[in-house]
Amino acid sequence: MEAEAVDAPPGGVEGTLSCFSFNQDCTSLAIGTKAGYKLFSLSSVEHLDQVHESNEIPDVYIVERLFSSSLVVVVSRTKPRQMNVYHFKKGTEICNYSYSSNILSIRLNRVKLLVCLEESIYIHNIKDMKLLKTLLDIPPNPTGLCALAINPSNSYLAYPGSQTTGEIVLYHGNCLKTVCTIAAHEGSLAAITFNPSGFKLASASEKGTVIRVFSVPDGQKLYEFRRGMKRYVTISSLVFSMDSKFLCASSNTETVHIFKLEQLANSHPEEPSTWSGYMGKMFMAATNYLPAQVSDMMNQDRAFATGRLNFSGQKNICTLSTIQKLPRLLVASSDGHLYIYNLDPQDGGDCVLIKTHSLLGSGTAEESKENDLRPSLPQSYAATVARPSSSSASTVPGYSEDGGALRGEVIPEHEFATGPVCLDDENEFPPIILCRGSQKGKTKQS
């Protein structure tokens, strides 16, 4: 699932990396630097494979890769109003578009490309880059906060509906109309993200203490998790696992929290058969007589697992991915490192750091020594680690000799058909529903 560093608009470069993002299915990592950008494959724990490096466009502050395809979208601080779409295997620019103000964020799936400015969002058809809709006069959104579902059958879009409260606007990217607004938090939003199927939406406010999950498209609250109580934090990334069983949140603190999305309780639960079960039921019943704030706090779930970082205060992003057949927690930080942890999906608890990779070159001897000295996992768990699988990249056909698309396409169809996108709770996507009665809104070319 794609995740991007918060507060990434043009400005000073923090640390050694200006931006970093995981692609939509968490199989690739892209980083931007003063010199250009790099793409990495995340298929192995022990080895970090660099797929591509480009120094042609300097001072990159946005870089997004479309799944594992050869398409990458780049924005540079030298031209912060211009979006460049590249075919990096051919080394050619497919197209570029300019906008009325600085580009703050870009979101991709296989049918849509979103460009978010401070007070407008542009929705493009990614195949031919036709502008389908411009959402004008949205509330000021200085960080470019928005989310796009990677499920092409709905392409839901979410963005803040207010600058002062945590209201979320849910927009249907295929029907091109607003679905609903969700009163998610009292304070301003800091993070929003869809699960892979697009039927769940998670959010966090600027306080960073409570994370909520809502159903889509009706906006009903499904889960509420408490990240902490002692202090307010800045949530830097929020992402679902590809199977939608876990939700991961990182912040400016030294702890990454992983929450487990348990099956929702039956509306008519069975009677408890043990003394502890009766006491638990009485305890939950008692919360109905407590003040609302106290009752809500007692009903909030805590983290299922945590990852401990050896730093705090640095910009970072996290994701949950399956690498070599085991679930992993991945954290990329602005100091130029990728940290890989093992996640125990049954018991949770503390995630074990098993590898640290340098994103700006080969790791130092001291770093390698630290990796070797880290404690190993219990044999019953670590013994299940699979051997790395070897794969070779192949050049994607379908382009002319100069790198352009054939048959009048801007981006060929095969770039969007590189395997299944994701699975929802029923392990398959519903059929694409045609929108009826929706009117085409005005578009504004910049």
N, C-alpha and C positions, 0 to 999 in steps of 0.2 A: 504494500500500500504506500502511495506517495506521501512523503512528509517533508516540510520545508522549514528552514529556520525562520522564526518570527523576527520582526524588525529588520527586514533585509532591504529596505529601499535605499536609494543612493545616499551616500554619506561616507563617514570614515570606515576604514576596514578594521574590523575587530580581530585581533590575533593574527594568524597567518592565513586564514581562509575568509573570503568575503561572503561565500554562500555555500550551501550543501543541501542536497535533496536526494531522497530515495525515490526510485521510480514507482509506478503504480502497483506492481506486484512484489515489491521489495526484493528484487533480484539484481538490482544495480544501484550504484551510488555515483552521483555526479557532484563535483566540487568546482567552485569558481575561485580564481586567484587574481592577483595583479597582472600576472603574465598571460592568463587565458583560462582554460578549463580542462578537466580530466574526467574520464568515465571509467568506472571499475565494475567488474563482475563479482557477485557475491555467492559464488557456487562452492567455495571451500573455506574452511576455518583456518587452515594453516597457511594458505597462500592467498594473497590479494592480487587478482589479475587485472592489470590496467588494460582496458579495451581500447582507449583512444586518448590522445592528448593533442590539444590545439593551442597555439600561441598566436593565431592570426588575428583574433579579436581580444584586445587587452582589457584588464580591469572589469572582469565579468562579475555581476552581482545577482544574476538570475541564470540558472541553467537547469533545464528540465528535459529528461529523456522519455520518449514514448515507449513504455514497456521495455522489451529488449530489442527493439527495432533499431534501424540506423538513423532515425529522425531525432534531432535534438534542437531545442529552442533556447536561444541565448540572448541576453540583454547586457549591454556594457554601460558602464558609467560614462564613457566617452560620448555615447548617444543613448541616454536613458529613456528617450521617447520612441526608440526604434526596436522592434522585435525581429530577430533574424532566425529563420528556419533552415537548418543544414541537414544534408545527407553526409554524415561524417565518414562513411566508408568510401564514398566517392570523392570526398573533400570538396564538395560544391555547395553553394548556397541555393536553396530551392526558391525562397522568396523572402521578402522583408516588408514590414508594414510599420508606418509611423502613426503616432497618436498625439492627441492635443496636450497631454501632460505626461509626467514621468510614469513609467510602468512600474507597478508595485509588486505584482505577482502574476504568475501564469499557471493555469491548470489544464491538464490534458486527459482525454480518454480517446477511444478509438473512433469516435464520431464528432466530438466537439473539442474546441480550443477556446479557453477563456482568457481574456486579458483584463486585468483589474487595475484601474486607475483610482485615484482618491475619491472621486465622486461619480464614477461611471464604470460599467462592466460591458465589455464587448464579447459577443458570442459568435464564434466562427464555425462553419462547417469545415472540419479539419481536412477533408479530402481535397476540396478545391479552394479552401480559405475564403469562401464567400461569407460576407458578413450577414448573419441571420437576424441579429437583434442587438440593440444597444440599450442597456438599462441606464437611463439618465437620472440625474438628481437623486442618487442614493445618498443616505446619510454619510457625512464625512468618514472616510475609512483610511486613515493615514498609514496603517500598516499593510493595507491590501489584504485583509483577512477575508478569505472565502474558501469554499470547498466544493469539489465537483465529484459526484459519484462516478466510479469507473464502469458501472453497469451501463452498456449502451442502450438498453431497452428503456431507460428512464432519463439518464443524464441529469439527475437532480442537482441543483445548484443551491448553496446556502451562503448567505452573507448577512452582516449585521444590519438590523432594522433601526438601530438607534446608536448614537454615540455615547449616551449616558446610561442606558439600561441594557440588559442582556437579551434583547429581543432578536430573534433569528427570522429572516425571511427565507422561506422555502420556495424555490422556483423550479418549474418543470422545464428542463433544457430541450426536450423534444417537442412539447406542446407550446413552448414559449409563452407561458403564463404563470402567474403567481399561484401557488397551491394553498399556502397558509402562512401565518406568522406564529412563532412559538415564543412565549414568555419564559425563557430558559433560566435567567438569573436576574437578581436585582441590580448588580453592577455590570459594567461594560464587559464585553466578550474579549477573551484572550486567545481562544482556540476553538475550532469547530472541525469535525471530520465525519465522513460517512464510512460505514462498513462496506466491504466489497460489493455486496448485492445492492446497496443503496437504500435499504429498508430500515436502517438504524442510523441515527445521527447523534454524535456525542459532542458535548460542549463544556467549556470551563470559562469562568469569569476572571477578571484581573486579580481578584483576591487569591484564586488558585486553590482554595480549600475544598471545594465541592465540585465533582464532575458528574454530569447527568447524561443519561442516554434516552433518546426519544424515538418513538416509532415513526416511520415515514410511510405514507404521506399525512397521517392524521395528527401527528405531533403530540401523541400521548406519552407521558413519562413512563419509562420502563424500569430504569435502574437509577440509583443515586449512590455515589461512592464518595467517601471522605478521604482526601489525600493527606490532610493534617489539620491540627487545631492550634498549634502553638504560634505559627507565624504565617503571614501572607507571603506568597511566592509568585514569581512570574512563570507561567506555563510556557515552555518553549516549543513543545510538540505534543501531539495527541494522535494516536493511531490505533486502529483495530488490527488484530491478526487476520490473516487471510481466511481462516475458518470462522471468524467472528466470535470465537470463544473467549478471547482476551482483549483487553483494552490497556494500552500502555501510555503513560504520561511522564514526560521529563520536564525539568524546570531549571531555575538558576541555583538550585541546591545540589547537594551531593547524592541525592537519592532519586532513583527512577522507580516509579510505582507501576505495578501490573495488577489489574483487576480482572476477576473471572466473572464472566456473564453466565451465571447459573440459569437453569431452566426456571421460568417464572412459576411461582407457586400456583397450585390448583385452586380454583375459586372455592372448592369445598374440600379442604384437606382432611385426611383421615384423623381420627381421634388418637392422641398420643398413647402409647402402650406402656411407657415407663414413667417413673417418678420425675426424672429430669425433664421428660417431655411435657408433663403436666405443669411443672414449674416454669418452663419456657413459655408455654401457652399463656399462663397467668401473667408472666412478665410482659409479654407483648400486649395483652389486653389492658394492662395498667397504663401503657403509654397513651391510650386514648384519653386518659384523664389528666395528662400532664400538659403544660404549655406547649404550643405548636413547635416552637424552636427546639425545646428539649426533646419532644417526641420525634421530630425529624432527625435529630442528631443520633438518637438511640437506634433508629431504623436504618441508618446509613451503613453500608458495607465498607470494610477496610480492605487494604491491599492484600491480594492473594500471594504476591511475590514482590521482591524488591531487588534492585541492582544498586550496589554502592559504587559511586565514582570516587576517584582520588583527587577530585577538584570540585570547586563550586564557583558560581559567578560567571562561568563561561557560557557563551552561546552553544547550544547543542541540540541535536535531534535524535530521536530514537525510533526504532521499528521492531517488529516481531516477525521473524522469518524462519522457514524450515531450511536448514543447510545440512547436507549429508544425512537427511532423514530424521533430524532431531530439531526441536524448537530452540531457537536462539533469540536472545535479546541483543540488538546491535545499537550502539551509541556512537555517533560521529560528533566531534567537538571542534570548536574554532581554533584550537591549538594544533590542528592538523593530524589527529589520530582517530582511528576507528577501534572501538572496544567491543569485543565479542564475548557474551556470557552464555552459559548453559541455563536453560529454564526447565525446571521439573514440572511438567504439566499436571501431575497427579497431586503432589504435596506442596508445591510452591516453595515459600520460604526465601532464603537468600540465594540469589543467582550467583553462580561461580564464574569469575572472570577467567577465561581460558586463553585469550589471545589479544594482543594489542598490535595494530598495524599502523605504520606511518603512511599518511596520504600524500606526502610531499617528497617522497624518496624512499630509499631502503632504510629499514630500521637500524638503529645503532646497536653496537655490541651490548651496551648496558641494558637496552630495551629487550634484546633477545634473552639476556641472562635473567631478567625479571620474569619473562614469560616461562622460562624453564623452571623457575623456583616457585611458581604459583602452585598451590595445593591441587592435587588431582581429585576427581570426583570418585565417589564410591564405585567399586567395580561393577556392581549390579546395574548401574546406570551408564557409566562410561563405556562398558564393554559393548553397548549396542551401537556405538558410533560407527557409521559406515565409512568405507574407504572413499576418497575423493573420486568423483567421476570426471573423466576427461571429455572435453568437447571442443570442437574447432569451429571458429566462426567462418561463415561462408558469405561471399559477396551476394547481396540481394539483387536479383535481376529486375528488369522492368524499366530501366532508365536509358535514355539515349546517351551517345558518346560524351556529350557535354554535361551530363548529370541531370538533365531535365527529365520530367516525366513524359511517358508516351500517351498517345490517344487523348491529348488535351487535358490530362489530369495534372494538378499541381503535386499531389501526393498519391502514388498508386495504391490501389485497393489492397494489394498483398502486404503492405506495411502494417495493416491493421488486423491481419489474420494470422498472427504468430502464436496460436494456441488459445486455450480457454482463458477468459478474463479472470473469473473468480467463481466461487460457489456461494449460494445463499444457504439459508437454514435447511432448505429442502434439497440441496445439492444440485439444483439446476435453476436456470433463470426462467421466469415466466415468459410467455410469448410477448413480443413487442405489441403494445396496445396503440392503435392509431388514435390520434387526438381529433375529436370532432367539436366543431363549434368554436374553435379558437381562432381569433383574428390575428393576422400578421401585424405586428407592431411597427412603428416607424424605426427606421435605421438611419444612422448618421455616419457618413464617411468622414474620416479626418484627413 
